[in-house]
Amino acid sequence: MAAVRRWSEGMSSDNIKGLVLAISSSLFIGASFIVKKKGLKKAGASGVRAGVGGYSYLLEPLWWIGMITMVVGEIANFAAYAFAPAILVTPLGALSIIISAVLAHIILREKLHTFGILGCALCVVGSTTIVLHAPQERQIESVTEVWDLATEPGFLFYTALVLTAVFILIFHFVPQYGQTHIMVYIGVCSLVGSISVMSVKALGIALKLTFSGMNQLLYPQTWAFTLVVASCVITQMNFLNKALDTFNTAVVSPIYYVMFTSLTILASVIMFKLPGG
């Protein structure tokens, strides 16, 4: 309780806004996994499945409802990164794991066994620990400051490693093992996601500062971050659809969450030079 009290006393109003937005985001995203999976199954019954490269789900209204639900959640998540540190926001995605796992059990009839329940519980415990002990993130005054952090040797090296791993997965492992090994699709999503979160954080800060009267849209760096976000999100959505169409939602969701969160925290430590980095 003492740790919780110290944590709440040290929370700024921006951090509280970020936490509320992050929790709302998890509710929408958790539900979107189920609706999208229903849409993918329905589309796969009458066309080429997403898991084998088909895009018939684009004509399925149920998939679009799930996509819109996810977009709403991601917008809330996007706003959360503008107010609170990534290392504080990202772990709260554990809530979406619980929601998707429970709804998958009830709606999709995908059984959640003892180890699945234990895994979800460990996700929540780990996320709570991270949130309670998250270090303070440095104050950012402009999008150019974020760009300077993103172009330092340490983060450039991390980005190069991520891109190399993603290309190897997509061009070598996906054709051979995508349909049988869940880590292939999720690996692509998680690696790309760690870069997209850093860009989303930069873009969120740029918009927050712009709305407060300091126009950041004049800087080319803002548009560079926008391009990175768009490219990363399209890649993530494509491979997440393949994973959901091929494997059990109750398995995809927690594995994706753990990998995505771990890599995002690592990227945050490197880019923002948090204690321990």
Backbone bond lengths (Angstrom), bond angles and torsions (degrees), N, CA, C in turn:
res aa  C-N    CA-C-N  psi(-1)  N-CA   C-N-CA  omega(-1)  CA-C   N-CA-C  phi
1 M - - - 1.462 - - 1.525 111.37 -
2 A 1.336 115.16 -34.26 1.466 118.85 -179.55 1.525 110.36 -63.65
3 A 1.344 115.35 -38.97 1.472 119.26 179.48 1.519 110.56 -65.45
4 V 1.338 116.40 -39.32 1.464 120.76 178.80 1.517 110.44 -65.10
5 R 1.357 116.79 -40.88 1.455 120.73 -179.40 1.523 111.23 -65.79
6 R 1.333 116.49 -43.48 1.470 120.10 178.53 1.519 110.18 -63.78
7 W 1.343 115.74 -39.58 1.466 120.43 -179.53 1.522 111.16 -64.24
8 S 1.353 117.32 -45.71 1.464 120.75 -177.66 1.523 111.29 -68.17
9 E 1.330 117.22 -34.69 1.460 120.59 179.38 1.530 110.46 -68.86
10 G 1.351 116.82 -31.25 1.459 120.28 -178.81 1.517 113.63 -86.15
11 M 1.333 117.07 -2.33 1.461 120.70 -178.01 1.522 110.64 -79.08
12 S 1.317 116.22 131.14 1.459 120.65 174.89 1.522 109.02 -84.63
13 S 1.332 116.76 168.33 1.462 120.18 178.55 1.527 110.68 -63.82
14 D 1.345 117.07 -34.35 1.463 120.67 177.43 1.530 111.11 -64.24
15 N 1.348 115.62 -41.30 1.460 119.20 179.26 1.528 111.58 -64.15
16 I 1.324 116.17 -38.53 1.469 120.33 179.09 1.526 110.06 -64.69
17 K 1.349 116.17 -43.37 1.471 119.87 176.14 1.527 110.07 -59.36
18 G 1.320 115.77 -42.88 1.459 120.42 179.82 1.517 112.30 -61.61
19 L 1.346 116.40 -40.54 1.464 120.32 179.82 1.523 111.49 -66.70
20 V 1.326 117.43 -42.27 1.468 121.08 179.01 1.525 110.37 -62.33
21 L 1.326 115.96 -44.15 1.463 120.35 178.26 1.525 111.44 -64.31
22 A 1.323 116.85 -39.03 1.465 120.96 -179.53 1.527 111.17 -65.95
23 I 1.320 116.94 -40.29 1.475 120.91 178.52 1.536 109.99 -66.18
24 S 1.338 116.58 -43.79 1.473 120.33 177.26 1.524 110.17 -60.38
25 S 1.327 116.05 -41.06 1.457 121.43 178.99 1.522 110.92 -59.27
26 S 1.331 116.49 -44.01 1.465 120.46 -178.71 1.526 111.89 -62.66
27 L 1.324 116.73 -36.91 1.464 120.48 179.27 1.532 110.59 -62.55
28 F 1.328 115.97 -46.86 1.467 120.22 -179.69 1.529 111.53 -67.79
29 I 1.331 116.72 -44.73 1.464 120.37 -176.70 1.525 111.05 -67.00
30 G 1.335 116.88 -40.61 1.460 120.38 178.44 1.516 111.88 -59.28
31 A 1.327 116.49 -43.02 1.466 120.79 178.80 1.523 111.27 -70.48
32 S 1.330 117.04 -33.33 1.472 120.38 -176.94 1.524 112.21 -65.06
33 F 1.331 117.73 -33.10 1.462 121.03 177.59 1.528 110.64 -56.33
34 I 1.322 115.71 -42.39 1.465 120.77 -176.31 1.528 110.66 -71.04
35 V 1.336 116.44 -46.06 1.467 120.22 -178.24 1.527 109.83 -64.31
36 K 1.333 117.08 -41.94 1.464 120.14 178.65 1.517 111.23 -64.09
37 K 1.342 116.91 -41.01 1.464 120.05 179.40 1.534 110.41 -62.73
38 K 1.341 116.86 -40.43 1.468 120.26 176.71 1.527 110.15 -61.41
39 G 1.336 116.14 -42.43 1.458 120.53 178.71 1.515 112.31 -65.51
40 L 1.340 117.12 -39.79 1.459 121.42 179.00 1.525 111.14 -64.95
41 K 1.338 116.35 -40.68 1.460 120.43 179.30 1.536 110.80 -66.16
42 K 1.319 115.76 -40.67 1.460 120.08 179.64 1.524 110.85 -66.79
43 A 1.341 116.56 -42.43 1.464 120.45 179.36 1.524 110.86 -67.28
44 G 1.339 116.52 -38.29 1.461 120.75 -179.33 1.518 113.27 -66.44
45 A 1.329 116.11 -23.36 1.464 120.11 -179.59 1.533 112.11 -72.95
46 S 1.332 116.26 -21.69 1.471 119.63 -177.21 1.528 113.54 -123.00
47 G 1.316 117.40 3.43 1.461 120.53 -179.34 1.516 110.81 -153.71
48 V 1.337 116.87 -166.18 1.461 121.65 -179.89 1.521 109.36 -78.15
49 R 1.329 117.44 126.72 1.465 122.51 -177.53 1.525 111.60 -65.01
50 A 1.336 114.64 148.21 1.474 119.96 178.38 1.515 111.10 -62.65
51 G 1.333 116.65 -32.95 1.457 121.08 -177.79 1.508 113.87 -62.26
52 V 1.340 117.48 -23.84 1.468 120.59 179.56 1.524 111.60 -111.49
53 G 1.336 115.54 20.16 1.459 119.87 173.73 1.513 115.97 100.91
54 G 1.332 118.05 5.07 1.462 120.79 -179.13 1.516 112.45 -82.28
55 Y 1.335 115.90 159.31 1.465 121.46 179.05 1.525 111.32 -129.93
56 S 1.334 116.44 26.39 1.464 120.64 179.55 1.525 111.80 -65.06
57 Y 1.336 116.74 -19.91 1.459 120.25 179.23 1.533 111.95 -64.10
58 L 1.338 116.78 -20.31 1.467 120.01 178.91 1.531 111.90 -66.58
59 L 1.332 117.14 -17.02 1.461 121.62 177.97 1.528 111.73 -99.70
60 E 1.324 116.95 4.52 1.466 121.51 -177.00 1.540 110.94 -99.70
61 P 1.353 118.18 113.63 1.482 121.35 -178.58 1.531 113.64 -56.35
62 L 1.336 116.98 -36.42 1.467 119.98 -178.42 1.521 111.27 -63.83
63 W 1.340 116.37 -37.63 1.467 119.53 177.59 1.526 109.89 -64.73
64 W 1.331 116.91 -39.66 1.461 120.56 179.94 1.520 111.77 -66.73
65 I 1.347 117.18 -34.11 1.469 119.99 175.44 1.526 109.54 -62.72
66 G 1.345 115.09 -43.81 1.463 119.12 176.92 1.511 111.78 -63.49
67 M 1.333 116.10 -38.25 1.459 120.70 -179.92 1.525 110.73 -66.36
68 I 1.319 116.67 -42.12 1.469 120.58 178.86 1.526 110.19 -63.78
69 T 1.348 115.64 -40.49 1.468 120.36 177.58 1.522 110.38 -61.22
70 M 1.339 115.99 -41.85 1.464 119.95 178.08 1.528 111.24 -66.35
71 V 1.334 117.23 -39.27 1.467 120.94 179.34 1.530 110.13 -62.06
72 V 1.338 116.50 -42.64 1.475 120.08 177.29 1.526 109.85 -59.60
73 G 1.336 115.05 -44.18 1.467 119.28 178.35 1.509 112.09 -63.54
74 E 1.329 116.59 -40.85 1.459 120.04 -179.58 1.525 112.14 -69.47
75 I 1.333 117.04 -32.34 1.460 119.90 175.94 1.529 109.90 -64.72
76 A 1.346 115.86 -42.94 1.466 119.59 176.66 1.526 110.28 -63.24
77 N 1.328 116.08 -39.01 1.457 120.95 178.45 1.523 110.83 -66.51
78 F 1.334 115.12 -40.96 1.467 122.23 177.22 1.531 109.90 -57.46
79 A 1.347 115.48 -46.66 1.465 119.92 180.00 1.527 110.86 -65.53
80 A 1.335 116.34 -35.81 1.467 120.26 -179.28 1.527 110.96 -61.45
81 Y 1.345 117.03 -39.57 1.470 120.37 -179.97 1.523 112.30 -66.07
82 A 1.336 116.54 -22.54 1.467 119.52 178.43 1.525 111.34 -75.00
83 F 1.359 115.84 -23.28 1.468 119.67 -175.83 1.528 113.48 -104.31
84 A 1.336 116.81 -30.28 1.466 119.40 -173.97 1.523 110.29 -129.59
85 P 1.343 117.89 158.52 1.470 121.24 179.75 1.524 111.77 -63.31
86 A 1.324 116.23 148.13 1.466 121.29 179.14 1.521 111.05 -59.43
87 I 1.345 116.75 -35.71 1.457 120.74 -178.28 1.536 111.61 -68.94
88 L 1.344 116.27 -15.97 1.455 121.82 177.14 1.526 111.22 -94.66
89 V 1.330 116.19 -38.20 1.469 121.27 -175.67 1.524 112.26 -76.56
90 T 1.327 116.81 -48.56 1.462 121.18 -172.03 1.531 113.98 -57.88
91 P 1.346 120.06 -45.29 1.462 118.80 -179.29 1.529 114.32 -60.67
92 L 1.335 117.84 -22.45 1.466 120.07 -179.99 1.527 111.87 -68.76
93 G 1.325 116.14 -8.85 1.456 119.74 174.21 1.525 112.03 -62.61
94 A 1.327 117.26 -12.23 1.474 120.44 177.09 1.516 111.17 -56.43
95 L 1.330 116.89 -30.98 1.463 120.34 179.32 1.527 110.81 -62.22
96 S 1.331 117.18 -36.33 1.465 120.08 179.42 1.522 110.94 -66.48
97 I 1.353 117.26 -28.19 1.463 121.57 177.67 1.523 109.85 -64.28
98 I 1.326 115.55 -45.77 1.463 119.98 -178.54 1.524 109.72 -63.67
99 I 1.316 116.39 -45.71 1.469 120.77 -178.29 1.524 111.10 -61.86
100 S 1.338 116.66 -48.90 1.473 119.69 -178.04 1.522 111.57 -66.86
101 A 1.344 117.00 -37.66 1.467 120.04 -179.74 1.528 110.98 -65.85
102 V 1.329 117.20 -44.75 1.464 121.12 -179.75 1.523 110.87 -66.48
103 L 1.336 117.02 -45.54 1.461 120.24 -179.76 1.536 111.53 -66.68
104 A 1.347 116.70 -35.35 1.471 119.67 177.00 1.525 110.20 -63.81
105 H 1.317 116.51 -37.76 1.468 121.91 178.86 1.529 110.76 -66.56
106 I 1.340 116.28 -40.62 1.465 120.83 -175.36 1.533 111.67 -83.25
107 I 1.329 116.83 -48.61 1.469 121.22 -171.55 1.530 112.48 -88.88
108 L 1.349 116.53 -45.55 1.458 119.81 -175.98 1.521 113.35 -90.21
109 R 1.344 116.03 -5.99 1.467 121.35 -178.84 1.535 111.53 60.63
110 E 1.335 115.51 30.95 1.462 120.37 175.30 1.526 107.39 -93.28
111 K 1.324 116.00 109.40 1.458 121.38 -170.83 1.532 112.17 -65.52
112 L 1.331 114.47 133.08 1.457 121.19 176.25 1.530 107.32 -102.69
113 H 1.327 116.34 106.71 1.461 121.06 -175.38 1.531 111.06 -85.98
114 T 1.322 115.05 -178.84 1.474 121.15 -174.63 1.526 112.21 -56.94
115 F 1.336 116.52 -44.73 1.465 119.23 -179.25 1.523 111.48 -67.33
116 G 1.332 116.95 -31.27 1.456 120.60 176.18 1.519 111.44 -65.95
117 I 1.326 115.48 -43.57 1.465 120.53 177.36 1.523 110.53 -62.99
118 L 1.342 115.71 -43.09 1.461 120.40 178.54 1.528 110.75 -62.19
119 G 1.342 115.98 -42.09 1.466 120.29 179.04 1.517 111.96 -61.43
120 C 1.335 116.99 -43.44 1.468 121.05 178.66 1.527 110.79 -62.61
121 A 1.329 115.48 -41.54 1.468 120.02 179.47 1.518 110.90 -63.43
122 L 1.343 116.88 -41.58 1.461 120.62 179.21 1.528 111.23 -65.74
123 C 1.344 116.56 -35.52 1.466 120.36 176.21 1.522 110.73 -60.01
124 V 1.331 115.71 -45.21 1.464 120.58 -178.74 1.524 110.90 -66.11
125 V 1.344 116.82 -44.57 1.468 120.65 179.59 1.532 110.46 -62.06
126 G 1.327 116.32 -46.18 1.462 120.21 179.53 1.513 112.24 -62.69
127 S 1.341 116.72 -42.52 1.467 120.92 -179.95 1.516 111.59 -64.96
128 T 1.340 115.85 -41.71 1.466 120.23 178.88 1.519 110.43 -61.81
129 T 1.329 116.52 -41.90 1.471 121.16 178.92 1.526 111.09 -61.75
130 I 1.348 116.15 -44.01 1.466 120.23 179.63 1.522 111.04 -63.27
131 V 1.349 116.02 -45.51 1.469 120.36 -178.44 1.524 111.52 -62.41
132 L 1.341 116.59 -41.84 1.469 120.28 -178.09 1.523 112.59 -68.65
133 H 1.332 116.83 -25.49 1.463 119.84 -176.33 1.530 112.80 -117.38
134 A 1.335 115.94 18.89 1.473 119.16 -179.50 1.528 110.73 -66.00
135 P 1.335 117.92 132.61 1.470 120.86 178.31 1.516 111.21 -73.04
136 Q 1.307 115.67 159.71 1.462 120.81 177.26 1.526 109.75 -71.57
137 E 1.320 116.06 137.75 1.458 120.86 178.46 1.527 108.71 -94.45
138 R 1.327 116.19 146.08 1.462 120.17 -178.53 1.528 110.80 -63.48
139 Q 1.324 115.90 150.02 1.461 120.94 177.94 1.528 109.84 -76.48
140 I 1.332 115.96 133.11 1.458 121.82 -179.94 1.524 109.01 -106.86
141 E 1.336 116.50 129.48 1.454 121.28 -175.83 1.524 114.31 -102.57
142 S 1.340 117.73 -16.64 1.466 120.59 179.77 1.516 109.81 -160.29
143 V 1.345 115.89 162.28 1.459 120.14 -179.98 1.526 110.70 -69.17
144 T 1.330 117.24 -25.99 1.465 119.72 177.97 1.534 110.68 -67.10
145 E 1.313 116.31 -30.37 1.460 119.99 177.19 1.529 110.60 -66.19
146 V 1.342 116.27 -40.04 1.466 120.43 176.40 1.528 109.86 -65.49
147 W 1.334 116.29 -40.34 1.461 120.80 179.35 1.527 110.82 -61.16
148 D 1.337 116.33 -40.12 1.467 120.34 178.18 1.530 110.74 -61.88
149 L 1.340 116.06 -40.15 1.468 120.34 178.42 1.534 110.70 -66.60
150 A 1.341 115.62 -39.74 1.469 120.76 -177.08 1.524 112.75 -71.85
151 T 1.319 116.99 -20.85 1.477 119.84 -177.27 1.528 112.07 -105.03
152 E 1.326 117.25 13.37 1.455 119.92 174.38 1.536 109.18 -77.88
153 P 1.330 118.35 153.15 1.473 121.87 -173.34 1.533 114.57 -52.45
154 G 1.333 117.08 -41.40 1.459 120.21 -177.77 1.518 112.94 -59.82
155 F 1.342 116.84 -47.60 1.461 119.89 -177.85 1.529 111.06 -75.47
156 L 1.316 117.54 -33.51 1.470 120.13 176.16 1.528 110.27 -62.93
157 F 1.332 116.52 -39.14 1.465 120.71 177.86 1.525 110.28 -64.56
158 Y 1.349 116.21 -43.13 1.466 120.26 177.86 1.529 110.33 -61.41
159 T 1.335 117.09 -44.58 1.463 121.61 179.74 1.521 111.20 -61.18
160 A 1.333 116.62 -41.68 1.466 120.96 179.21 1.526 110.84 -62.84
161 L 1.338 116.75 -41.61 1.468 120.48 177.90 1.525 110.83 -63.45
162 V 1.337 116.49 -42.98 1.464 121.02 -179.86 1.524 111.01 -62.38
163 L 1.321 117.31 -48.22 1.464 121.03 -178.86 1.527 111.53 -62.93
164 T 1.340 116.52 -39.44 1.465 120.28 177.44 1.524 110.80 -62.18
165 A 1.340 115.63 -46.22 1.466 120.13 179.89 1.528 111.46 -63.79
166 V 1.326 117.16 -39.76 1.468 121.38 -179.95 1.527 110.80 -64.37
167 F 1.330 117.77 -45.27 1.465 120.79 179.82 1.530 111.33 -63.94
168 I 1.335 116.75 -39.04 1.469 120.17 178.00 1.524 110.35 -64.11
169 L 1.346 116.18 -44.10 1.465 120.08 179.31 1.535 111.43 -62.45
170 I 1.342 116.47 -47.56 1.470 120.70 -175.44 1.533 111.90 -66.37
171 F 1.329 116.95 -45.12 1.460 119.01 -172.19 1.532 114.60 -92.51
172 H 1.330 117.23 -18.33 1.466 118.77 179.99 1.527 113.07 -111.22
173 F 1.342 116.11 -49.88 1.463 118.96 -172.68 1.531 114.39 -86.99
174 V 1.331 117.65 -34.81 1.470 119.75 -178.85 1.531 112.19 -58.97
175 P 1.348 120.01 -49.22 1.469 119.13 -179.29 1.532 113.21 -61.26
176 Q 1.332 117.79 -33.31 1.459 121.16 -175.04 1.521 113.91 -91.36
177 Y 1.339 116.31 -39.16 1.463 119.36 -170.25 1.531 114.71 -123.68
178 G 1.319 117.55 1.58 1.463 119.85 -176.49 1.516 114.37 -57.86
179 Q 1.348 117.01 -36.09 1.455 121.49 -176.33 1.530 113.25 -83.12
180 T 1.319 117.35 -10.73 1.466 119.86 -175.40 1.529 114.36 -121.02
181 H 1.317 118.16 -20.79 1.464 121.48 -177.99 1.528 110.01 -120.36
182 I 1.307 116.34 111.44 1.462 122.05 -174.15 1.528 112.49 -62.38
183 M 1.344 117.07 -27.46 1.455 120.05 -175.21 1.529 112.80 -70.01
184 V 1.335 117.81 -17.49 1.467 120.54 -178.02 1.528 110.13 -68.56
185 Y 1.341 117.39 -57.76 1.466 120.82 179.57 1.526 111.28 -62.85
186 I 1.325 116.04 -44.64 1.468 119.83 -176.93 1.525 110.75 -68.73
187 G 1.337 116.60 -32.27 1.463 119.92 177.04 1.516 111.49 -61.05
188 V 1.342 116.08 -43.57 1.471 120.38 177.70 1.523 110.28 -61.65
189 C 1.341 116.42 -48.93 1.475 121.17 -179.16 1.523 111.79 -58.66
190 S 1.325 116.89 -44.38 1.466 121.41 -174.99 1.519 112.30 -71.04
191 L 1.329 116.44 -43.08 1.462 120.18 179.79 1.523 110.87 -63.87
192 V 1.329 116.15 -48.24 1.461 120.32 178.28 1.526 110.43 -64.07
193 G 1.336 115.59 -37.22 1.470 120.65 -179.51 1.514 113.49 -61.19
194 S 1.335 117.25 -35.49 1.473 119.42 -179.42 1.520 111.38 -65.93
195 I 1.341 116.49 -31.24 1.468 120.38 176.17 1.527 110.15 -77.11
196 S 1.345 116.34 -40.06 1.468 119.62 -177.60 1.530 111.14 -64.32
197 V 1.340 117.27 -36.78 1.468 120.20 -179.79 1.522 110.86 -63.27
198 M 1.329 116.87 -40.69 1.459 119.73 178.70 1.531 110.52 -64.30
199 S 1.330 116.30 -37.82 1.464 120.39 178.46 1.526 111.23 -71.42
200 V 1.334 115.63 -39.15 1.475 120.23 176.66 1.519 110.09 -62.18
201 K 1.331 115.95 -41.78 1.462 120.58 177.35 1.533 110.16 -58.64
202 A 1.331 117.10 -45.67 1.468 121.74 179.83 1.524 110.87 -63.73
203 L 1.336 116.28 -44.06 1.462 120.57 -178.77 1.530 110.99 -67.52
204 G 1.324 116.03 -38.10 1.463 120.09 177.69 1.518 111.98 -63.28
205 I 1.327 116.07 -42.56 1.470 120.65 176.90 1.522 110.38 -63.07
206 A 1.349 116.47 -41.58 1.465 120.55 179.55 1.525 111.45 -60.46
207 L 1.324 117.03 -44.07 1.469 120.56 -179.58 1.526 111.21 -70.08
208 K 1.322 116.15 -39.39 1.473 120.17 178.41 1.527 110.25 -60.53
209 L 1.328 117.03 -45.87 1.459 120.87 179.37 1.528 111.42 -67.49
210 T 1.345 116.40 -36.43 1.467 120.22 178.33 1.513 110.92 -62.93
211 F 1.338 117.27 -45.09 1.466 121.12 179.82 1.526 112.35 -67.51
212 S 1.342 116.25 -22.77 1.467 119.30 178.88 1.534 112.14 -87.33
213 G 1.345 116.20 0.60 1.466 119.59 175.01 1.508 115.57 112.50
214 M 1.353 117.79 -6.32 1.465 121.09 178.75 1.526 108.24 -106.03
215 N 1.309 116.84 92.73 1.467 122.34 -173.07 1.531 111.88 -63.12
216 Q 1.351 114.97 115.15 1.466 120.62 178.79 1.527 112.14 -100.73
217 L 1.338 116.53 -3.65 1.462 120.71 -177.85 1.525 111.46 -74.09
218 L 1.325 116.79 -11.10 1.461 121.22 178.75 1.522 111.63 -78.37
219 Y 1.333 116.65 -17.47 1.458 120.61 -176.49 1.530 110.95 -87.70
220 P 1.321 118.77 132.71 1.474 120.70 177.69 1.525 112.77 -62.64
221 Q 1.343 116.62 -24.11 1.463 119.89 179.54 1.526 111.48 -62.61
222 T 1.349 117.04 -34.55 1.456 120.83 178.57 1.524 110.67 -60.87
223 W 1.312 116.76 -43.03 1.459 121.65 -178.73 1.522 111.02 -74.68
224 A 1.321 117.32 -29.10 1.469 120.42 175.42 1.534 109.86 -65.46
225 F 1.336 115.53 -43.81 1.470 119.86 177.73 1.537 110.30 -64.40
226 T 1.336 117.12 -36.39 1.468 121.23 178.44 1.528 110.62 -62.36
227 L 1.328 116.38 -42.57 1.466 121.34 179.03 1.530 111.14 -63.79
228 V 1.326 116.11 -41.36 1.469 120.42 178.86 1.528 110.24 -63.79
229 V 1.347 116.51 -43.88 1.465 120.44 179.21 1.528 110.55 -59.76
230 A 1.334 117.45 -47.47 1.466 121.53 -178.24 1.533 110.78 -60.95
231 S 1.325 117.30 -45.14 1.467 121.52 -179.30 1.521 111.47 -63.93
232 C 1.329 115.78 -43.73 1.471 120.59 -178.67 1.529 111.30 -66.71
233 V 1.325 116.93 -42.98 1.467 120.54 -177.54 1.525 110.84 -64.57
234 I 1.337 117.52 -42.04 1.471 120.87 178.60 1.529 110.31 -61.36
235 T 1.331 116.52 -42.96 1.464 120.88 178.92 1.524 111.17 -64.46
236 Q 1.334 116.44 -45.75 1.457 120.38 179.49 1.524 111.90 -60.55
237 M 1.329 117.24 -46.11 1.457 121.30 -178.03 1.528 111.45 -62.50
238 N 1.325 116.11 -40.04 1.459 120.65 -179.15 1.527 111.28 -61.79
239 F 1.334 116.53 -49.48 1.460 119.88 -176.30 1.529 112.51 -79.26
240 L 1.330 117.48 -26.32 1.465 119.13 174.74 1.525 110.06 -68.70
241 N 1.336 117.59 -38.51 1.468 120.75 174.80 1.527 111.14 -59.64
242 K 1.331 116.32 -41.99 1.466 120.40 178.95 1.530 110.47 -63.37
243 A 1.339 116.43 -42.15 1.467 120.19 -179.63 1.527 111.21 -65.43
244 L 1.340 116.84 -44.18 1.461 120.83 -179.20 1.522 111.58 -65.97
245 D 1.323 116.42 -35.86 1.458 120.56 -178.83 1.527 111.97 -73.53
246 T 1.323 116.62 -26.51 1.459 121.09 -174.57 1.526 113.70 -95.98
247 F 1.328 116.42 -35.97 1.463 119.84 -172.79 1.530 112.15 -121.54
248 N 1.331 114.95 167.96 1.454 123.34 -179.86 1.533 110.81 -62.89
249 T 1.339 116.72 129.67 1.475 121.27 -178.95 1.523 111.78 -58.57
250 A 1.332 116.71 -39.73 1.470 121.68 -178.55 1.528 111.21 -66.31
251 V 1.332 117.61 -16.38 1.465 121.76 176.38 1.530 110.41 -96.53
252 V 1.337 116.68 -42.92 1.467 121.53 -179.44 1.526 111.26 -59.62
253 S 1.319 116.16 -48.59 1.463 121.50 -173.28 1.532 113.33 -58.62
254 P 1.351 119.98 -53.56 1.478 118.62 -178.61 1.522 113.86 -68.38
255 I 1.353 117.67 -37.39 1.470 119.15 179.81 1.530 109.78 -65.17
256 Y 1.320 115.70 -44.27 1.468 120.30 178.23 1.524 110.52 -60.45
257 Y 1.336 115.78 -43.78 1.464 119.94 -179.18 1.528 111.76 -60.68
258 V 1.337 116.20 -47.06 1.465 120.25 -176.96 1.528 110.87 -64.49
259 M 1.334 117.36 -47.09 1.467 120.44 -179.55 1.527 111.39 -65.27
260 F 1.329 115.93 -45.77 1.458 121.53 -178.86 1.530 111.13 -61.57
261 T 1.343 115.90 -45.95 1.465 120.45 -179.14 1.525 111.49 -65.04
262 S 1.325 117.05 -44.36 1.466 120.91 -179.07 1.523 111.31 -61.13
263 L 1.331 116.23 -45.22 1.468 120.28 -179.11 1.527 111.66 -69.87
264 T 1.341 116.89 -34.75 1.468 120.18 178.01 1.520 111.34 -66.49
265 I 1.329 116.28 -41.62 1.469 120.19 177.68 1.530 109.89 -63.18
266 L 1.341 115.95 -42.53 1.464 119.92 177.68 1.526 110.78 -60.90
267 A 1.333 116.71 -45.17 1.464 120.48 179.28 1.532 111.22 -63.21
268 S 1.341 116.70 -39.08 1.472 121.02 178.95 1.521 111.35 -64.46
269 V 1.330 115.82 -42.71 1.466 120.57 179.44 1.527 110.50 -61.44
270 I 1.335 116.38 -42.06 1.466 120.86 -178.79 1.527 111.09 -70.62
271 M 1.338 116.36 -47.08 1.467 119.60 -173.49 1.525 112.49 -73.81
272 F 1.331 116.66 -46.39 1.471 119.79 -175.28 1.515 113.23 -95.11
273 K 1.365 115.97 1.41 1.474 121.32 176.61 1.518 111.60 54.19
274 L 1.326 114.96 50.90 1.468 119.73 177.75 1.521 109.74 -71.76
275 P 1.330 117.20 159.80 1.472 120.14 -179.78 1.514 110.47 -53.46
276 G 1.319 115.58 132.16 1.453 120.12 -178.24 1.513 111.45 99.90
277 G 1.380 118.06 -13.19 1.454 122.11 -179.04 1.494 111.87 -92.79
